[in-house]
Amino acid sequence: MPKMKSKSAAKKRFTLTGTGKLKRKHAYHSHILTKKSTKRKRNLGYTTLVDKADVKAVKEMLQC
């Protein structure tokens, strides 16, 4: 049987940290930025961790 493929979309959006946590970027930072405050845009630029409720689903998509 061939190897299972991981989801290409998930590979582009999530990275695994050294301790096994999942890192992600914030949404709403690609367009219509003029109406958003500088503080909001700055905070959207940082990365954060995937919520624990979603970790299992994301790891299945990544096959890890």
Residue frames as a rotation matrix with the C-alpha (Angstrom) as fourth column:
MET 1
0.581 0.814 0.000 0.00
0.814 -0.581 0.000 0.00
0.000 0.000 -1.000 0.00
PRO 2
-0.064 -0.645 0.762 1.39
0.537 -0.666 -0.518 3.47
0.841 0.376 0.388 -0.84
LYS 3
-0.786 -0.288 -0.547 2.26
0.617 -0.423 -0.664 6.07
-0.040 -0.859 0.511 1.76
MET 4
0.385 0.906 -0.175 -0.50
0.905 -0.408 -0.119 8.39
-0.179 -0.112 -0.977 2.95
LYS 5
-0.376 -0.469 0.799 -0.16
0.627 -0.763 -0.154 11.94
0.682 0.444 0.581 1.64
SER 6
-0.425 0.230 -0.875 -0.43
0.709 -0.517 -0.480 14.90
-0.563 -0.825 0.057 3.98
LYS 7
0.614 0.754 0.233 -2.71
0.758 -0.480 -0.442 17.80
-0.222 0.448 -0.866 3.01
SER 8
-0.230 -0.760 0.608 -0.80
0.880 -0.429 -0.203 20.36
0.415 0.489 0.767 0.96
ALA 9
0.318 0.432 0.844 -2.87
0.066 -0.898 0.435 23.24
0.946 -0.083 -0.314 2.36
ALA 10
0.992 0.053 -0.118 -1.99
0.116 0.041 0.992 22.23
0.057 -0.998 0.034 5.92
LYS 11
0.259 -0.966 -0.006 1.72
0.961 0.257 0.104 21.97
-0.099 -0.033 0.995 5.07
LYS 12
-0.244 -0.332 0.911 1.63
0.579 -0.804 -0.138 25.58
0.778 0.494 0.389 3.90
ARG 13
0.330 0.574 0.749 -0.22
-0.184 -0.739 0.648 26.89
0.926 -0.352 -0.138 6.97
PHE 14
0.937 0.068 0.342 1.14
-0.349 0.137 0.927 25.03
0.017 -0.988 0.152 10.01
THR 15
0.039 -0.948 -0.317 4.60
-0.395 0.277 -0.876 24.22
0.918 0.160 -0.364 11.33
LEU 16
0.790 0.142 -0.596 5.59
0.396 0.624 0.674 21.88
0.468 -0.768 0.437 14.13
THR 17
0.562 -0.609 0.560 7.73
-0.750 -0.660 0.035 23.38
0.348 -0.440 -0.828 16.88
GLY 18
-0.405 -0.848 -0.343 10.59
-0.542 0.525 -0.657 21.56
0.737 -0.080 -0.672 18.55
THR 19
-0.839 0.126 0.530 8.39
-0.467 0.333 -0.819 20.61
-0.280 -0.934 -0.221 21.51
GLY 20
-0.845 0.482 0.231 5.63
0.532 0.799 0.279 19.21
-0.050 0.358 -0.932 19.27
LYS 21
-0.094 0.828 -0.553 3.24
0.307 -0.504 -0.807 22.14
-0.947 -0.246 -0.206 19.38
LEU 22
-0.052 0.171 0.984 1.64
0.998 0.034 0.047 23.54
-0.026 0.985 -0.173 16.22
LYS 23
-0.547 -0.230 -0.805 2.38
0.264 -0.960 0.095 27.09
-0.794 -0.161 0.586 15.12
ARG 24
0.057 0.619 0.784 0.04
0.997 0.001 -0.074 29.14
-0.046 0.786 -0.617 12.91
LYS 25
-0.940 -0.276 0.201 -0.39
0.303 -0.945 0.122 32.64
0.156 0.176 0.972 11.55
HIS 26
-0.423 0.818 -0.391 -3.32
0.178 -0.348 -0.921 34.96
-0.889 -0.459 0.002 12.17
ALA 27
-0.143 0.503 0.852 -6.04
0.990 0.085 0.116 35.57
-0.014 0.860 -0.510 9.61
TYR 28
0.780 0.625 0.011 -7.26
0.623 -0.776 -0.103 38.99
-0.056 0.087 -0.995 8.38
HIS 29
0.312 -0.733 -0.605 -3.81
0.070 -0.617 0.784 40.37
-0.948 -0.287 -0.142 7.57
SER 30
-0.348 -0.485 0.802 -3.78
0.770 0.340 0.540 40.20
-0.535 0.805 0.256 3.79
HIS 31
-0.659 0.155 0.736 -6.03
0.500 -0.642 0.582 42.99
0.563 0.751 0.345 2.49
ILE 32
0.422 0.780 0.461 -8.38
0.252 -0.590 0.767 45.83
0.871 -0.208 -0.446 3.54
LEU 33
-0.098 -0.603 -0.792 -5.73
0.954 0.169 -0.247 47.00
0.282 -0.780 0.559 5.98
THR 34
-0.617 -0.201 0.761 -6.54
0.179 -0.977 -0.113 50.72
0.766 0.067 0.639 5.90
LYS 35
0.270 0.822 0.501 -9.48
-0.432 -0.362 0.826 50.45
0.861 -0.440 0.258 8.28
LYS 36
0.696 -0.085 -0.713 -7.57
0.560 0.686 0.465 48.32
0.449 -0.723 0.525 10.80
SER 37
0.920 -0.353 0.169 -5.58
-0.386 -0.741 0.550 49.99
-0.069 -0.571 -0.818 13.54
THR 38
0.174 -0.955 -0.241 -1.80
-0.726 0.041 -0.687 49.83
0.666 0.294 -0.686 13.64
LYS 39
-0.379 -0.280 0.882 -1.92
-0.882 0.398 -0.253 47.85
-0.280 -0.874 -0.397 16.87
ARG 40
0.541 0.675 0.501 -4.32
-0.441 0.735 -0.514 45.31
-0.716 0.057 0.696 15.39
LYS 41
0.862 -0.254 -0.438 -2.21
-0.374 0.265 -0.889 44.87
0.341 0.930 0.134 12.25
ARG 42
-0.135 -0.968 0.212 0.97
-0.876 0.016 -0.482 44.50
0.463 -0.250 -0.850 14.30
ASN 43
-0.261 0.089 0.961 -0.57
-0.743 0.617 -0.259 41.80
-0.616 -0.782 -0.095 16.49
LEU 44
0.820 0.564 0.096 -1.90
-0.346 0.623 -0.702 39.94
-0.455 0.542 0.706 13.44
GLY 45
0.485 -0.712 -0.507 1.66
-0.721 0.002 -0.692 39.74
0.494 0.702 -0.513 12.14
TYR 46
-0.409 -0.667 0.623 2.84
-0.905 0.382 -0.185 37.56
-0.114 -0.640 -0.760 15.00
THR 47
-0.356 0.258 -0.898 2.47
-0.247 0.901 0.357 33.79
0.901 0.349 -0.257 15.07
THR 48
-0.081 0.381 0.921 0.53
-0.994 0.037 -0.103 31.87
-0.073 -0.924 0.376 17.71
LEU 49
-0.937 -0.248 0.248 -0.21
-0.263 0.964 -0.031 28.29
-0.231 -0.094 -0.968 18.67
VAL 50
-0.458 0.799 -0.388 -3.10
-0.240 0.310 0.920 26.18
0.856 0.515 0.050 17.41
ASP 51
-0.020 0.562 0.827 -5.88
-0.989 -0.135 0.068 25.78
0.149 -0.816 0.558 19.99
LYS 52
-0.781 -0.383 0.494 -5.86
-0.513 0.844 -0.156 22.44
-0.357 -0.375 -0.856 21.80
ALA 53
0.154 0.916 0.370 -9.35
-0.258 0.399 -0.880 21.64
-0.954 0.040 0.298 20.46
ASP 54
0.842 0.186 -0.507 -7.96
-0.508 -0.041 -0.860 21.70
-0.181 0.982 0.060 16.90
VAL 55
-0.080 -0.995 0.065 -4.57
-0.902 0.100 0.420 20.05
-0.424 -0.025 -0.905 17.44
LYS 56
-0.203 0.023 0.979 -5.75
0.014 1.000 -0.021 16.50
-0.979 0.010 -0.203 16.74
ALA 57
0.758 0.588 0.283 -7.38
0.308 0.060 -0.949 17.45
-0.575 0.807 -0.136 13.42
VAL 58
0.733 -0.538 -0.416 -4.37
-0.676 -0.646 -0.354 19.45
-0.079 0.541 -0.837 12.24
LYS 59
-0.253 -0.861 0.441 -1.93
-0.737 0.467 0.488 16.67
-0.626 -0.202 -0.753 13.15
GLU 60
0.141 0.380 0.914 -4.05
0.318 0.857 -0.405 14.22
-0.937 0.348 0.000 11.14
MET 61
0.969 0.220 -0.112 -3.86
-0.012 -0.413 -0.911 16.54
-0.247 0.884 -0.398 8.14
LEU 62
0.416 -0.894 -0.164 -0.08
-0.909 -0.403 -0.108 16.74
0.031 0.194 -0.981 8.53
GLN 63
0.780 -0.064 -0.622 0.31
-0.053 0.984 -0.168 12.97
0.623 0.164 0.765 9.09
CYS 64
-0.311 -0.931 0.190 2.51
-0.334 -0.080 -0.939 13.50
0.890 -0.356 -0.286 12.17
